[in-house]
Amino acid sequence: MTILALEVEPIAVNVTVTDDDLVVNLTDGRCIIVPLAWYPRLLYATPAERQNFQLLGDGYAIEFHDLDEHIGIEGLLAGRRSGESQKSLARWLDERKSK
């Protein structure tokens, strides 16, 4: 088991979502880039849904309102992908089709 020990809590100051990547700039100058494939709800989202987000608290997480997706900055640094099951994702995709 790997344990991530951080000296300072990572705080996001800017978020950009491209067609392929989630890009997060941190207060300490680092930039985290992860593929949208790590977060299938972002991958299947429309460009407008990808842009409808807010930083929570002082920037410890990103909330995508339309997608019911919350991504913690510490998890990004640890390399954690979405933990959503395939069954849950399939149900979510089916609900989107019916709208």
C-alpha positions as CSV (number, residue, x, y, z in Angstrom):
1,M,0.0,0.0,0.0
2,T,1.3,3.4,-0.9
3,I,0.7,6.4,1.3
4,L,0.8,9.9,0.0
5,A,2.3,12.3,2.6
6,L,2.0,15.9,1.6
7,E,3.9,18.7,3.4
8,V,1.5,21.4,2.0
9,E,-2.1,20.8,0.8
10,P,-2.2,21.3,-2.9
11,I,-4.5,24.2,-3.9
12,A,-5.8,24.8,-7.4
13,V,-5.8,28.4,-8.7
14,N,-6.8,27.8,-12.3
15,V,-8.5,24.9,-14.2
16,T,-8.7,24.4,-18.0
17,V,-10.5,21.6,-19.7
18,T,-9.5,20.9,-23.3
19,D,-10.9,18.3,-25.7
20,D,-8.4,15.8,-24.3
21,D,-7.1,16.9,-20.9
22,L,-7.8,18.4,-17.5
23,V,-5.2,21.0,-16.7
24,V,-4.9,22.3,-13.1
25,N,-2.5,25.0,-12.0
26,L,-1.5,25.0,-8.4
27,T,-0.6,27.9,-6.1
28,D,3.0,26.6,-5.8
29,G,3.5,26.9,-9.6
30,R,3.0,23.3,-10.6
31,C,0.7,22.3,-13.4
32,I,-1.1,18.9,-13.4
33,I,-2.3,17.5,-16.7
34,V,-4.4,14.4,-16.8
35,P,-6.3,12.8,-19.7
36,L,-10.1,13.2,-19.7
37,A,-10.2,9.4,-20.1
38,W,-9.4,9.3,-16.3
39,Y,-12.8,10.9,-15.7
40,P,-15.3,9.4,-18.1
41,R,-18.0,11.9,-17.2
42,L,-15.7,14.7,-18.4
43,L,-14.8,12.6,-21.5
44,Y,-18.5,12.3,-22.5
45,A,-19.5,15.8,-21.5
46,T,-20.3,18.6,-23.8
47,P,-17.9,21.5,-24.0
48,A,-20.4,23.7,-22.0
49,E,-20.7,21.0,-19.3
50,R,-16.9,20.8,-19.0
51,Q,-16.8,24.6,-18.5
52,N,-19.5,24.7,-15.8
53,F,-17.3,24.0,-12.7
54,Q,-16.1,25.8,-9.6
55,L,-13.2,25.4,-7.2
56,L,-14.4,24.2,-3.8
57,G,-13.2,25.9,-0.6
58,D,-9.8,27.5,-1.2
59,G,-9.2,25.3,-4.2
60,Y,-8.9,21.8,-2.7
61,A,-11.3,20.3,-5.3
62,I,-13.1,20.9,-8.5
63,E,-16.9,20.4,-8.8
64,F,-18.5,20.0,-12.2
65,H,-22.1,20.9,-11.5
66,D,-23.8,19.4,-14.6
67,L,-21.9,16.1,-14.3
68,D,-22.1,15.4,-10.6
69,E,-18.3,15.0,-10.7
70,H,-16.0,16.1,-7.9
71,I,-12.3,15.8,-8.3
72,G,-9.9,16.3,-5.4
73,I,-6.6,18.0,-6.1
74,E,-4.7,15.7,-3.8
75,G,-6.2,12.7,-5.7
76,L,-4.9,14.2,-9.0
77,L,-1.4,14.4,-7.5
78,A,-1.7,10.8,-6.3
79,G,-2.6,9.7,-9.8
80,R,-6.1,8.6,-8.7
81,R,-8.6,8.1,-11.6
82,S,-12.3,8.1,-11.3
83,G,-13.5,5.3,-9.1
84,E,-16.9,5.1,-10.8
85,S,-18.0,1.6,-11.8
86,Q,-18.8,0.7,-15.3
87,K,-22.3,-0.1,-14.3
88,S,-22.8,3.4,-12.8
89,L,-21.3,5.1,-15.8
90,A,-23.5,3.1,-18.2
91,R,-26.6,4.1,-16.2
92,W,-25.4,7.8,-16.2
93,L,-24.9,7.6,-20.0
94,D,-28.3,6.1,-20.5
95,E,-29.9,8.9,-18.5
96,R,-28.2,11.4,-20.7
97,K,-29.6,9.8,-23.8
98,S,-33.1,10.0,-22.5
99,K,-32.9,13.8,-21.9
